[in-house]
Amino acid sequence: MATAINPPEEPVAECISEVKRYFEISEEASRVSHNAAEIKIVEPKGRMPWSTNLNLAYRSLVKKGCYPRLTIRRNGIFLLLLKKGEDKSKLTLGAVLAVTTLVLVYISGDALTSEVAPSKSLAWTPLGYLVALLVPLIIHELGHWFTLKKFSTPASIPYLLPAPPLQLGFLGTFGAIINLRWLPPNTRGLVLSAVMGPLAGFLAAIPFALWGVKTSIVLPASAVSGVIPLVPLVYMLIPPPAPVGPHEVLVLSPVGFAAYVVFFVTFLNLIPVATLDGGHVIRGILGYRGHKVVSYLTVGILLLASARWPMLTLFSLLALFFLYSQRRGHPGTAMGVTSSRDPVVALAGVVYVVLLVLTLPVPITG
């Protein structure tokens, strides 16, 4: 049964008043609760296109703590509004996590130092490993964060995630994360915020990769206990510091290994599944059904590839986990504004494919 919304209950009243700045609404087809409302919008005000008013309304609403979500039904267009309290980033928690991560990554870097390393080479120190690993990972998240802010999408500050050190089988960090508090408003916001993170992190890792490979050393294979079975394609484009013979291997410096890890983390994020960065891009370009098809197809290809190259099993299992955990599908954008012919979205799609190819793990053994 329809409920009139005049006068509405607080605190959602402010949200409804803001919507009225941009749209004519039907009060007879609206429902209101204490901190939420679902209202039927009839037409945009000011003779502006729907997409323009939807984007303007989104920016204005989220500034007031009103989180909108557009739904289209047979009986009209509805806007769901959720009034949330101010959700500040937890600076103290972020600082504790950052300090803990720095310590554990430094300890991990100590495990990568070698007696055969070039003397006085920063690339072979724990500090070199720490900088080469964390700087691109932080820049990756800042690429997301600044783009989300450009589209007024609520998001937390980046948090570094500590992990056990390399001596216990990990890397000292699980990377960094941003808490996305609401959906981006439109396709451009969704795709660009997804691409800019991997692009920024990838570009930041390139100088460390060049420096890391240049300071690496070539040793006889018999002198090395293990060989890395996968190499990001971009690493195969960087010439080694010296020719590598048939019975020799290139031993990466800690800086080179850190950049290697960054490229693999980038590839993992770019896998077009669920709500990974690659999943966001595919959802924005191909829509709900296209995203679902690509997600299942990608997991299938990775599982088949793992049967041939077991070293790819980790990627396939992680992709399967994300697919299962988000099996209801990608939620899309907040305002449902599509940009199928947007040249910016098309360019972002090209950048995405290039990054996916350059970070693709290539088996070099087995």
C-alpha positions in Angstrom: 0.0 0.0 0.0 1.4 3.4 -1.0 2.4 5.8 1.7 2.5 9.6 1.3 5.8 11.2 2.0 4.7 14.6 3.2 6.0 15.2 5.8 8.6 12.4 5.7 10.4 11.0 8.7 13.9 12.1 9.7 16.7 11.7 8.8 15.7 10.6 5.3 13.7 13.8 4.7 16.9 15.6 3.6 17.5 12.9 1.0 14.0 13.3 -0.5 14.3 17.1 -0.6 17.6 16.7 -2.5 16.0 14.4 -5.1 13.2 17.0 -5.6 15.9 19.4 -6.8 16.5 17.3 -9.9 13.3 15.2 -10.5 9.5 15.4 -10.3 8.4 12.6 -8.0 5.2 10.7 -7.4 4.3 10.8 -3.8 1.5 8.2 -4.1 4.0 5.5 -5.2 6.6 6.1 -2.5 7.5 4.4 0.7 9.4 5.9 3.6 11.0 4.6 6.8 13.2 6.2 9.4 16.5 6.1 7.4 15.4 4.8 4.0 13.0 5.7 1.2 11.9 4.4 -2.1 10.4 7.0 -4.3 9.1 7.0 -7.9 10.7 9.6 -10.1 8.6 10.9 -13.0 10.8 13.2 -15.0 13.9 15.3 -14.7 13.7 19.0 -14.0 15.2 21.8 -16.0 14.7 20.0 -19.4 17.9 18.2 -18.8 18.6 14.6 -20.0 17.9 11.8 -17.6 21.6 10.9 -17.4 22.7 14.4 -16.6 20.2 14.8 -13.7 21.0 11.3 -12.4 24.7 12.0 -12.2 24.1 15.5 -10.6 21.7 14.0 -8.1 24.2 11.3 -7.2 27.0 13.8 -6.4 24.6 15.9 -4.4 23.1 13.0 -2.5 26.3 11.3 -1.4 27.7 14.5 -0.1 24.8 14.6 2.4 25.2 10.9 3.3 22.3 9.8 1.1 23.2 6.7 -0.9 21.0 6.3 -4.0 20.2 3.2 -6.1 18.1 3.4 -9.3 15.8 0.5 -10.3 13.6 0.3 -13.3 10.4 -1.7 -13.1 7.3 -2.2 -15.2 5.4 0.5 -13.3 8.1 3.1 -13.4 11.5 4.3 -12.3 12.3 4.2 -8.6 15.1 5.6 -6.5 16.1 3.8 -3.3 17.7 6.2 -0.8 19.6 5.1 2.3 20.6 7.7 4.8 23.8 6.7 6.6 25.7 8.3 9.3 29.2 9.8 8.7 31.5 6.9 8.1 35.0 8.2 8.7 38.2 6.3 7.7 39.8 4.7 10.7 43.1 6.6 10.7 44.4 4.9 13.9 43.7 1.5 12.5 45.3 2.4 9.2 48.4 3.6 10.9 48.8 0.4 13.0 48.3 -1.8 9.9 50.8 0.3 8.0 53.5 0.1 10.6 52.9 -3.7 11.1 53.1 -4.2 7.3 56.3 -2.2 7.0 58.0 -4.3 9.7 56.9 -7.6 8.3 57.9 -6.7 4.7 61.3 -5.5 5.9 61.8 -8.9 7.7 60.7 -10.7 4.5 63.3 -8.7 2.5 66.0 -9.9 4.9 65.3 -13.4 3.8 66.0 -12.4 0.2 69.5 -11.1 0.8 72.3 -13.2 -0.6 76.0 -13.6 0.1 76.7 -13.5 -3.6 74.9 -10.2 -4.0 76.8 -7.2 -5.4 78.4 -5.2 -2.6 76.6 -2.1 -1.4 73.7 -2.6 -3.7 70.4 -1.2 -2.4 68.6 -3.5 -4.7 69.8 -6.4 -2.5 68.7 -5.0 0.8 65.5 -5.4 2.8 64.8 -1.7 2.4 65.0 -2.1 -1.4 62.5 -4.9 -1.3 60.2 -2.9 1.0 60.2 0.1 -1.2 59.8 -1.8 -4.5 56.9 -3.9 -3.2 54.9 -1.4 -1.2 55.2 1.8 -3.3 53.5 0.3 -6.4 50.9 -1.5 -4.2 50.0 1.8 -2.5 50.0 3.7 -5.8 47.7 1.0 -7.2 45.1 1.8 -4.4 45.6 5.5 -4.8 44.8 5.2 -8.5 41.4 3.7 -7.4 40.9 6.2 -4.6 41.5 9.4 -6.7 39.3 8.1 -9.5 36.5 7.2 -7.1 36.8 10.7 -5.5 36.5 12.3 -9.0 33.2 10.5 -9.4 32.1 11.4 -5.8 32.0 7.7 -4.9 32.3 7.2 -1.1 35.4 5.2 -0.2 37.8 4.7 2.7 41.5 5.5 2.7 43.8 2.8 1.5 44.7 0.3 4.2 47.9 -1.8 4.1 47.3 -5.5 5.0 50.1 -7.2 6.9 50.9 -10.9 6.4 53.4 -13.4 7.9 56.9 -12.8 6.6 58.6 -14.7 3.8 60.3 -16.9 6.3 56.9 -18.4 7.1 55.8 -18.8 3.5 54.2 -15.4 2.8 55.5 -12.0 1.6 54.9 -9.8 4.7 51.8 -8.3 3.2 48.5 -9.2 1.5 48.6 -5.9 -0.4 46.4 -2.9 0.2 42.6 -2.4 0.1 40.0 0.3 -0.1 36.6 -0.1 1.5 34.1 0.9 -1.3 31.1 2.3 0.6 28.8 2.6 -2.4 28.6 1.9 -6.1 30.0 4.3 -8.6 27.3 6.4 -10.3 27.8 5.3 -13.9 29.6 3.1 -16.4 32.5 5.6 -16.9 33.0 5.8 -13.1 32.9 2.0 -12.7 35.3 1.2 -15.5 37.8 4.1 -14.9 38.0 3.5 -11.2 38.7 -0.2 -11.9 41.4 0.4 -14.5 43.3 3.3 -12.9 44.4 1.2 -10.0 46.2 -1.5 -12.0 47.5 1.0 -14.5 49.0 3.3 -11.8 50.5 0.3 -9.9 51.9 -1.2 -13.2 53.6 2.0 -14.3 55.0 2.5 -10.8 56.5 -1.0 -10.8 58.2 -0.6 -14.2 61.2 1.4 -12.9 61.7 -1.1 -10.1 61.5 -4.0 -12.6 64.2 -2.4 -14.8 66.4 -1.7 -11.8 65.7 -5.1 -10.3 66.6 -7.0 -13.4 69.7 -4.9 -14.0 71.0 -5.7 -10.5 70.1 -9.4 -10.8 72.8 -12.0 -11.2 73.3 -15.1 -13.4 74.3 -18.3 -11.7 74.6 -21.9 -12.7 71.4 -23.8 -12.3 73.0 -26.3 -10.0 73.8 -23.5 -7.5 70.1 -22.5 -7.2 67.7 -24.5 -5.0 64.5 -23.6 -6.9 63.4 -21.9 -10.1 60.4 -19.6 -10.5 58.0 -21.5 -12.8 56.0 -18.5 -14.0 57.1 -15.2 -15.4 54.9 -12.2 -16.2 55.1 -11.5 -19.9 56.5 -8.0 -19.2 59.5 -9.5 -17.6 60.3 -11.4 -20.8 60.6 -8.0 -22.5 63.4 -6.8 -20.1 66.9 -7.9 -21.2 69.0 -9.6 -18.5 72.2 -8.0 -17.2 74.2 -10.8 -18.9 73.5 -13.6 -21.4 71.9 -16.6 -19.7 73.3 -19.9 -20.8 71.4 -23.2 -21.2 72.5 -24.4 -17.7 72.2 -21.0 -16.0 69.4 -19.1 -14.4 68.7 -15.4 -13.6 68.5 -14.8 -9.8 66.3 -11.8 -9.2 67.5 -9.2 -6.7 65.0 -8.4 -3.9 63.9 -5.3 -5.9 63.4 -7.4 -9.0 61.4 -10.0 -7.0 59.2 -7.3 -5.5 58.3 -5.9 -8.9 57.7 -9.5 -10.0 55.2 -9.9 -7.2 53.5 -6.6 -8.1 52.9 -7.7 -11.6 51.3 -11.0 -10.5 49.1 -9.1 -8.0 48.1 -6.8 -10.9 47.2 -9.8 -13.0 45.2 -11.3 -10.2 43.2 -8.1 -9.9 42.7 -8.0 -13.7 41.1 -11.5 -14.0 37.6 -10.7 -15.4 35.7 -12.4 -12.6 33.1 -11.2 -10.0 34.1 -7.8 -8.5 37.8 -8.0 -9.1 39.1 -5.0 -11.1 38.8 -6.9 -14.3 35.2 -7.9 -13.3 34.3 -4.3 -12.9 35.6 -3.5 -16.4 33.8 -6.3 -18.0 30.6 -5.4 -16.1 30.8 -1.9 -17.4 31.5 -2.8 -21.0 29.4 -5.9 -21.5 26.6 -5.5 -18.9 25.2 -8.0 -16.4 24.8 -11.0 -18.7 28.1 -10.5 -20.5 29.9 -10.2 -17.2 28.4 -13.4 -16.0 29.3 -15.3 -19.2 32.9 -14.0 -19.2 33.3 -14.8 -15.4 32.3 -18.5 -15.9 34.3 -18.8 -19.1 37.4 -17.4 -17.4 37.3 -19.7 -14.5 36.8 -22.7 -16.9 39.8 -21.7 -19.0 42.0 -21.2 -15.9 41.0 -24.6 -14.5 41.8 -26.3 -17.8 45.1 -24.4 -18.0 45.9 -25.6 -14.5 45.6 -29.2 -15.6 48.3 -28.6 -18.1 50.4 -26.2 -16.0 49.9 -26.9 -12.3 51.7 -23.7 -11.3 48.6 -21.8 -12.5 46.4 -23.6 -9.9 46.5 -20.7 -7.4 45.1 -18.3 -10.0 42.3 -20.7 -10.9 41.4 -21.4 -7.3 41.3 -17.8 -6.4 39.1 -17.0 -9.4 36.8 -19.8 -8.5 36.6 -18.5 -4.9 35.6 -15.0 -6.0 33.1 -16.4 -8.5 31.4 -18.5 -5.9 31.4 -15.8 -3.2 29.8 -13.3 -5.5 27.6 -15.8 -7.5 24.6 -13.5 -7.4 26.3 -11.3 -10.0 27.8 -7.9 -10.2 25.6 -5.1 -8.8 26.6 -2.7 -11.6 26.3 1.1 -11.0 24.2 3.1 -8.6 22.3 5.2 -11.1 22.1 2.7 -14.0 23.6 5.3 -16.4 25.2 3.3 -19.3 27.8 4.6 -21.6 28.1 1.9 -24.3 29.4 4.4 -26.9 31.6 6.4 -24.5 35.1 6.7 -26.1 36.6 7.0 -22.6 35.1 3.7 -21.6 36.4 2.2 -24.9 39.9 3.5 -24.3 39.8 2.1 -20.7 38.9 -1.3 -22.2 41.9 -1.2 -24.5 44.2 -0.3 -21.6 42.7 -3.1 -19.6 43.5 -5.7 -22.3 47.0 -4.4 -22.7 47.7 -4.6 -18.9 46.1 -8.1 -18.8 48.5 -9.3 -21.6 51.6 -7.7 -20.2 51.0 -9.2 -16.7 50.0 -12.6 -18.0 51.9 -15.4 -16.2 53.9 -17.4 -18.7 55.0 -20.9 -17.7 58.7 -21.3 -18.3 59.1 -24.8 -16.9 57.0 -28.0 -17.1 
